[in-house]
Structure formats: structure tokens, C-alpha cells
Amino acid sequence: MALFRKKNTPVEKASFDVLPNHLGIIMDGNGRWAKKRGLPRTAGHKEGAEVFRTIAKECAELGIKYVSFYAFSTENWKRSPEEVDAIMNLFKDYLLEAKRDFVKAGDNKIIFIGSREGMRQDLVELMDEAERDTASHNSTTIYLAINYGGRQEIVSAVNKLIAEGKTEITEDDISSELYTVPECDMIIRPSGEQRLSNFLLWQAAYSEFWYSDVLWPDFTVNDLHSALRAFEKRNRRFGG
């Protein structure tokens, strides 16, 4: 993919007085990025996967405690079988390379959120292995949302509580059963779209939002820093 790589641009060396404890990122625009270049959509997904690696690494180096990346939603199964297969094969490549990446990344943890139902068994096994290999790590936790939907997550939490015999359910009960434990402080969505798209619906109750017209494969570390600079300036009142 070097042919399509962006020109090298200086990366801001950044430090922040305030950082989100939990950052959510909707990785959007891969297909449009490819279409603009006359390429198959799979080329956009490949480029987007490289950006994911770069941004995840930067978040860890900055010291953000939790980062959730929206990779594949429950609605994405509606795409063409060819595109879905390509995304899943790309995901497998990522998981196979992840063993090496985890060693380089040091003490970062990875957790896959979403339903394993309907996922290929070889992918599920690799996901389980990656989680086991990093379970004892206690630096940045990277949540990767695969076959994920915010409504699905809430329904799953409620059903778990019912199975435990709960007859009256509180907000704290639901929060305790979600895939991601901490509430989300900020959500970044590139690509020009301005909606949640069923991402972290419960956790985003008081999230700050940052939008950009940049398509995800063109998203840079400097774009991340711009979003975090904006977060520093927000006056968060949580309804008060």
C-alpha cells in the first residue's frame, strides 16, 4: 500500500493537561477513500487498518487509559459478501500480526467487544488468544468493536441480569454488565458524518464529540491531537 500512502508530514510532539480517560473512535470513510481513487473498497479497509495501528499506538504513548475503536458493526453484515469476506480476512491478518505488535506495544491490553455469534471460528480463536496474551497487562486498554452494536450491548446486559435473577434493574446494574466498563469521555468521528451509528450508546451519555471531514485512511496523529486539544477546552458540566 506504499503507493497510496500519504506524504510524510511533521508530527506534533504533544503533551496535554487534560486527556479523556476513555476515548471512542468511529473509523469511518474507508470505502469513500477508495472510491475517490478508483480503487476497490478493500483497498480503503487495508489503508484504514494501518491508520488504526498508528492511532492506537499514539493513544497508548499519550497515556489514554481506554480507547474504543469501532471496526465492524452488527449492521455491516448487510454489505456485499465479497466486502465482508475481505474485511474478515484483513481482520485475521491483523490478529496474526498482533502477536508481534503486542510484544512491541509493551503493557497494553486488547479486548474485543461485540457478539462472537456468527463470527468465523478461526477468528474467534485468534481473538480469544489475543485477549489471553494481554490479560495481565495494565497500561492502555484497547477495545476493538467487532460485530458490535450499542443496542445489542444494552440488550445483552439486561439479559445477563435477568438470568442472574434480577427483578429490578438499576443503571449501575446495566453499567456493570456492559462490554466496556468506563463511560466514554469523547468520541471522534472523521469522514464528515455526524452521528453515533449505534456506537457506545449507553457509555456516550455525556461524551464530548469531535467531527472532521477527513476520511479515516487520511486521519493522522496530528488530527488526533487536534481533537484532544478541543477536548481540553470543553467545559464539561454533566447536566449540572
Salt bridges, closest charged atoms under 4 A:
GLU12 OE1 - HIS225 ND1 3.50
GLU12 OE2 - ARG229 NH2 2.99
ASP28 OD2 - ARG32 NH2 3.21
ASP28 OD2 - ARG189 NH2 2.84
GLU47 OE2 - ARG5 NH1 3.07
GLU50 OE2 - ARG53 NE 3.84
GLU58 OE2 - HIS225 NE2 2.79
GLU83 OE1 - ARG41 NE 2.84
GLU83 OE2 - HIS45 NE2 2.85
GLU83 OE2 - ARG79 NH1 3.24
GLU97 OE1 - ARG53 NH2 2.63
ASP101 OD2 - ARG53 NH1 2.21
ASP101 OD1 - ARG100 NH2 3.44
ASP122 OD2 - LYS92 NZ 3.16
ASP122 OD2 - ARG120 NH2 3.04
ASP128 OD1 - ARG116 NH1 2.61
GLU129 OE2 - LYS99 NZ 3.08
GLU131 OE2 - ARG116 NH2 3.24
ASP173 OD1 - LYS166 NZ 3.42
ASP185 OD1 - ARG236 NH1 3.01
GLU193 OE2 - ARG32 NH1 3.61
GLU193 OE1 - ARG195 NH1 2.80
GLU208 OE1 - ARG234 NH1 3.00
GLU208 OE2 - ARG236 NE 3.59
ASP218 OD2 - ARG37 NH2 3.58
GLU232 OE1 - ARG229 NH1 3.35
